[in-house]
Amino acid sequence: MKLAYISCPLTLGNRNHNWFQAAEAQRLLMQAGYAVHNPAHALMFPAQNQFTWHEWLAMDEVVISRCDLIVLLPGESKGADREVAYARKRGIPVLTLDEALSQRTVRLSICMN
């Protein structure tokens, strides 16, 4: 099973929209057979403000380094820009949600035939 990391806006713009966008992406990716790391869950973490932006990104980079791909969701995000740059430096593919889902659909249909 491939591990996908959702890279998305969290604090810029509407936080509720950002959270629900990431949650829906997670649902779709899981239904397509991916294991998913969704950093938007940090928005619900009671101690989220005890860590700096840089500390969160450093933790995210540890997770990203273990992922098979990054799924980039729409919206402005300095954190997502940094995550994508980190992934690309390490040769980790960066895909849109549609690209990730279509790749998985093709793979699943090949396995089933």
Biotite code that builds the C-alpha atoms (Angstrom):
import biotite.structure as struc

atoms = struc.array([
    struc.Atom([0.000, 0.000, 0.000], chain_id="A", res_id=1, res_name="MET", atom_name="CA", element="C"),
    struc.Atom([1.341, 3.424, -0.921], chain_id="A", res_id=2, res_name="LYS", atom_name="CA", element="C"),
    struc.Atom([1.560, 6.190, 1.666], chain_id="A", res_id=3, res_name="LEU", atom_name="CA", element="C"),
    struc.Atom([0.230, 9.564, 0.507], chain_id="A", res_id=4, res_name="ALA", atom_name="CA", element="C"),
    struc.Atom([0.838, 12.860, 2.316], chain_id="A", res_id=5, res_name="TYR", atom_name="CA", element="C"),
    struc.Atom([-1.795, 15.572, 1.892], chain_id="A", res_id=6, res_name="ILE", atom_name="CA", element="C"),
    struc.Atom([-0.169, 18.965, 1.402], chain_id="A", res_id=7, res_name="SER", atom_name="CA", element="C"),
    struc.Atom([-2.723, 21.715, 1.755], chain_id="A", res_id=8, res_name="CYS", atom_name="CA", element="C"),
    struc.Atom([-3.535, 25.127, 3.173], chain_id="A", res_id=9, res_name="PRO", atom_name="CA", element="C"),
    struc.Atom([-4.260, 25.024, 6.875], chain_id="A", res_id=10, res_name="LEU", atom_name="CA", element="C"),
    struc.Atom([-4.201, 28.476, 8.433], chain_id="A", res_id=11, res_name="THR", atom_name="CA", element="C"),
    struc.Atom([-4.484, 30.819, 5.431], chain_id="A", res_id=12, res_name="LEU", atom_name="CA", element="C"),
    struc.Atom([-8.020, 31.441, 4.258], chain_id="A", res_id=13, res_name="GLY", atom_name="CA", element="C"),
    struc.Atom([-11.016, 29.723, 5.826], chain_id="A", res_id=14, res_name="ASN", atom_name="CA", element="C"),
    struc.Atom([-9.761, 27.106, 8.305], chain_id="A", res_id=15, res_name="ARG", atom_name="CA", element="C"),
    struc.Atom([-13.044, 25.174, 8.202], chain_id="A", res_id=16, res_name="ASN", atom_name="CA", element="C"),
    struc.Atom([-12.919, 24.968, 4.416], chain_id="A", res_id=17, res_name="HIS", atom_name="CA", element="C"),
    struc.Atom([-9.273, 23.894, 4.551], chain_id="A", res_id=18, res_name="ASN", atom_name="CA", element="C"),
    struc.Atom([-10.022, 21.160, 7.096], chain_id="A", res_id=19, res_name="TRP", atom_name="CA", element="C"),
    struc.Atom([-13.012, 19.804, 5.187], chain_id="A", res_id=20, res_name="PHE", atom_name="CA", element="C"),
    struc.Atom([-11.109, 19.894, 1.881], chain_id="A", res_id=21, res_name="GLN", atom_name="CA", element="C"),
    struc.Atom([-8.314, 17.833, 3.427], chain_id="A", res_id=22, res_name="ALA", atom_name="CA", element="C"),
    struc.Atom([-10.762, 15.446, 5.116], chain_id="A", res_id=23, res_name="ALA", atom_name="CA", element="C"),
    struc.Atom([-12.572, 14.796, 1.822], chain_id="A", res_id=24, res_name="GLU", atom_name="CA", element="C"),
    struc.Atom([-9.259, 14.229, 0.039], chain_id="A", res_id=25, res_name="ALA", atom_name="CA", element="C"),
    struc.Atom([-8.284, 11.755, 2.755], chain_id="A", res_id=26, res_name="GLN", atom_name="CA", element="C"),
    struc.Atom([-11.569, 9.874, 2.360], chain_id="A", res_id=27, res_name="ARG", atom_name="CA", element="C"),
    struc.Atom([-11.170, 9.616, -1.411], chain_id="A", res_id=28, res_name="LEU", atom_name="CA", element="C"),
    struc.Atom([-7.541, 8.554, -1.188], chain_id="A", res_id=29, res_name="LEU", atom_name="CA", element="C"),
    struc.Atom([-8.320, 5.901, 1.418], chain_id="A", res_id=30, res_name="MET", atom_name="CA", element="C"),
    struc.Atom([-11.178, 4.572, -0.716], chain_id="A", res_id=31, res_name="GLN", atom_name="CA", element="C"),
    struc.Atom([-8.707, 4.341, -3.608], chain_id="A", res_id=32, res_name="ALA", atom_name="CA", element="C"),
    struc.Atom([-6.412, 2.182, -1.475], chain_id="A", res_id=33, res_name="GLY", atom_name="CA", element="C"),
    struc.Atom([-3.841, 4.643, -0.164], chain_id="A", res_id=34, res_name="TYR", atom_name="CA", element="C"),
    struc.Atom([-2.623, 4.920, 3.415], chain_id="A", res_id=35, res_name="ALA", atom_name="CA", element="C"),
    struc.Atom([-2.862, 8.641, 4.166], chain_id="A", res_id=36, res_name="VAL", atom_name="CA", element="C"),
    struc.Atom([-1.117, 11.138, 6.416], chain_id="A", res_id=37, res_name="HIS", atom_name="CA", element="C"),
    struc.Atom([-3.298, 14.220, 6.771], chain_id="A", res_id=38, res_name="ASN", atom_name="CA", element="C"),
    struc.Atom([-1.601, 17.142, 8.570], chain_id="A", res_id=39, res_name="PRO", atom_name="CA", element="C"),
    struc.Atom([-4.940, 18.966, 8.768], chain_id="A", res_id=40, res_name="ALA", atom_name="CA", element="C"),
    struc.Atom([-5.664, 16.839, 11.826], chain_id="A", res_id=41, res_name="HIS", atom_name="CA", element="C"),
    struc.Atom([-3.267, 19.167, 13.636], chain_id="A", res_id=42, res_name="ALA", atom_name="CA", element="C"),
    struc.Atom([-5.995, 21.827, 13.496], chain_id="A", res_id=43, res_name="LEU", atom_name="CA", element="C"),
    struc.Atom([-7.911, 19.738, 16.052], chain_id="A", res_id=44, res_name="MET", atom_name="CA", element="C"),
    struc.Atom([-4.877, 19.073, 18.277], chain_id="A", res_id=45, res_name="PHE", atom_name="CA", element="C"),
    struc.Atom([-5.458, 20.909, 21.588], chain_id="A", res_id=46, res_name="PRO", atom_name="CA", element="C"),
    struc.Atom([-1.768, 21.794, 21.957], chain_id="A", res_id=47, res_name="ALA", atom_name="CA", element="C"),
    struc.Atom([-1.260, 22.938, 18.368], chain_id="A", res_id=48, res_name="GLN", atom_name="CA", element="C"),
    struc.Atom([-0.229, 26.434, 19.422], chain_id="A", res_id=49, res_name="ASN", atom_name="CA", element="C"),
    struc.Atom([2.561, 25.108, 21.631], chain_id="A", res_id=50, res_name="GLN", atom_name="CA", element="C"),
    struc.Atom([4.637, 24.425, 18.517], chain_id="A", res_id=51, res_name="PHE", atom_name="CA", element="C"),
    struc.Atom([5.967, 26.980, 16.058], chain_id="A", res_id=52, res_name="THR", atom_name="CA", element="C"),
    struc.Atom([5.295, 26.898, 12.334], chain_id="A", res_id=53, res_name="TRP", atom_name="CA", element="C"),
    struc.Atom([8.915, 25.815, 11.798], chain_id="A", res_id=54, res_name="HIS", atom_name="CA", element="C"),
    struc.Atom([8.576, 22.981, 14.313], chain_id="A", res_id=55, res_name="GLU", atom_name="CA", element="C"),
    struc.Atom([5.432, 21.703, 12.585], chain_id="A", res_id=56, res_name="TRP", atom_name="CA", element="C"),
    struc.Atom([7.146, 21.778, 9.197], chain_id="A", res_id=57, res_name="LEU", atom_name="CA", element="C"),
    struc.Atom([10.207, 19.985, 10.544], chain_id="A", res_id=58, res_name="ALA", atom_name="CA", element="C"),
    struc.Atom([7.928, 17.217, 11.857], chain_id="A", res_id=59, res_name="MET", atom_name="CA", element="C"),
    struc.Atom([6.075, 17.112, 8.541], chain_id="A", res_id=60, res_name="ASP", atom_name="CA", element="C"),
    struc.Atom([9.332, 16.705, 6.635], chain_id="A", res_id=61, res_name="GLU", atom_name="CA", element="C"),
    struc.Atom([10.139, 13.582, 8.650], chain_id="A", res_id=62, res_name="VAL", atom_name="CA", element="C"),
    struc.Atom([6.804, 12.103, 7.585], chain_id="A", res_id=63, res_name="VAL", atom_name="CA", element="C"),
    struc.Atom([7.152, 13.273, 3.965], chain_id="A", res_id=64, res_name="ILE", atom_name="CA", element="C"),
    struc.Atom([10.536, 11.567, 3.688], chain_id="A", res_id=65, res_name="SER", atom_name="CA", element="C"),
    struc.Atom([8.744, 8.253, 4.302], chain_id="A", res_id=66, res_name="ARG", atom_name="CA", element="C"),
    struc.Atom([5.885, 8.855, 1.851], chain_id="A", res_id=67, res_name="CYS", atom_name="CA", element="C"),
    struc.Atom([5.490, 7.509, -1.667], chain_id="A", res_id=68, res_name="ASP", atom_name="CA", element="C"),
    struc.Atom([3.794, 10.653, -2.961], chain_id="A", res_id=69, res_name="LEU", atom_name="CA", element="C"),
    struc.Atom([2.492, 14.083, -2.025], chain_id="A", res_id=70, res_name="ILE", atom_name="CA", element="C"),
    struc.Atom([-1.055, 15.074, -2.916], chain_id="A", res_id=71, res_name="VAL", atom_name="CA", element="C"),
    struc.Atom([-1.216, 18.848, -3.304], chain_id="A", res_id=72, res_name="LEU", atom_name="CA", element="C"),
    struc.Atom([-4.615, 20.438, -2.720], chain_id="A", res_id=73, res_name="LEU", atom_name="CA", element="C"),
    struc.Atom([-5.595, 23.860, -4.092], chain_id="A", res_id=74, res_name="PRO", atom_name="CA", element="C"),
    struc.Atom([-5.078, 27.062, -2.164], chain_id="A", res_id=75, res_name="GLY", atom_name="CA", element="C"),
    struc.Atom([-2.341, 29.412, -1.073], chain_id="A", res_id=76, res_name="GLU", atom_name="CA", element="C"),
    struc.Atom([-0.002, 27.958, 1.523], chain_id="A", res_id=77, res_name="SER", atom_name="CA", element="C"),
    struc.Atom([3.585, 28.786, 2.413], chain_id="A", res_id=78, res_name="LYS", atom_name="CA", element="C"),
    struc.Atom([3.793, 25.501, 4.317], chain_id="A", res_id=79, res_name="GLY", atom_name="CA", element="C"),
    struc.Atom([2.550, 23.459, 1.353], chain_id="A", res_id=80, res_name="ALA", atom_name="CA", element="C"),
    struc.Atom([5.016, 25.283, -0.910], chain_id="A", res_id=81, res_name="ASP", atom_name="CA", element="C"),
    struc.Atom([7.827, 24.258, 1.425], chain_id="A", res_id=82, res_name="ARG", atom_name="CA", element="C"),
    struc.Atom([6.545, 20.660, 1.671], chain_id="A", res_id=83, res_name="GLU", atom_name="CA", element="C"),
    struc.Atom([6.385, 20.371, -2.113], chain_id="A", res_id=84, res_name="VAL", atom_name="CA", element="C"),
    struc.Atom([9.913, 21.761, -2.507], chain_id="A", res_id=85, res_name="ALA", atom_name="CA", element="C"),
    struc.Atom([11.169, 19.304, 0.123], chain_id="A", res_id=86, res_name="TYR", atom_name="CA", element="C"),
    struc.Atom([9.486, 16.375, -1.635], chain_id="A", res_id=87, res_name="ALA", atom_name="CA", element="C"),
    struc.Atom([10.732, 17.339, -5.090], chain_id="A", res_id=88, res_name="ARG", atom_name="CA", element="C"),
    struc.Atom([14.333, 17.597, -3.821], chain_id="A", res_id=89, res_name="LYS", atom_name="CA", element="C"),
    struc.Atom([14.009, 13.997, -2.684], chain_id="A", res_id=90, res_name="ARG", atom_name="CA", element="C"),
    struc.Atom([12.353, 12.730, -5.858], chain_id="A", res_id=91, res_name="GLY", atom_name="CA", element="C"),
    struc.Atom([8.976, 12.157, -4.198], chain_id="A", res_id=92, res_name="ILE", atom_name="CA", element="C"),
    struc.Atom([6.194, 12.643, -6.772], chain_id="A", res_id=93, res_name="PRO", atom_name="CA", element="C"),
    struc.Atom([3.836, 15.579, -6.233], chain_id="A", res_id=94, res_name="VAL", atom_name="CA", element="C"),
    struc.Atom([0.377, 15.036, -7.705], chain_id="A", res_id=95, res_name="LEU", atom_name="CA", element="C"),
    struc.Atom([-3.008, 16.710, -7.646], chain_id="A", res_id=96, res_name="THR", atom_name="CA", element="C"),
    struc.Atom([-5.821, 14.759, -6.019], chain_id="A", res_id=97, res_name="LEU", atom_name="CA", element="C"),
    struc.Atom([-7.260, 13.871, -9.433], chain_id="A", res_id=98, res_name="ASP", atom_name="CA", element="C"),
    struc.Atom([-3.866, 12.620, -10.641], chain_id="A", res_id=99, res_name="GLU", atom_name="CA", element="C"),
    struc.Atom([-3.382, 10.467, -7.545], chain_id="A", res_id=100, res_name="ALA", atom_name="CA", element="C"),
    struc.Atom([-6.866, 8.995, -7.818], chain_id="A", res_id=101, res_name="LEU", atom_name="CA", element="C"),
    struc.Atom([-6.562, 8.286, -11.543], chain_id="A", res_id=102, res_name="SER", atom_name="CA", element="C"),
    struc.Atom([-3.193, 6.554, -11.055], chain_id="A", res_id=103, res_name="GLN", atom_name="CA", element="C"),
    struc.Atom([-4.655, 4.365, -8.350], chain_id="A", res_id=104, res_name="ARG", atom_name="CA", element="C"),
    struc.Atom([-7.745, 3.534, -10.429], chain_id="A", res_id=105, res_name="THR", atom_name="CA", element="C"),
    struc.Atom([-5.544, 2.404, -13.307], chain_id="A", res_id=106, res_name="VAL", atom_name="CA", element="C"),
    struc.Atom([-3.406, 0.263, -10.980], chain_id="A", res_id=107, res_name="ARG", atom_name="CA", element="C"),
    struc.Atom([-6.434, -1.290, -9.306], chain_id="A", res_id=108, res_name="LEU", atom_name="CA", element="C"),
    struc.Atom([-8.070, -2.141, -12.624], chain_id="A", res_id=109, res_name="SER", atom_name="CA", element="C"),
    struc.Atom([-4.857, -3.731, -13.916], chain_id="A", res_id=110, res_name="ILE", atom_name="CA", element="C"),
    struc.Atom([-4.607, -5.870, -10.768], chain_id="A", res_id=111, res_name="CYS", atom_name="CA", element="C"),
    struc.Atom([-8.200, -7.004, -11.074], chain_id="A", res_id=112, res_name="MET", atom_name="CA", element="C"),
    struc.Atom([-7.909, -8.155, -14.696], chain_id="A", res_id=113, res_name="ASN", atom_name="CA", element="C"),
])
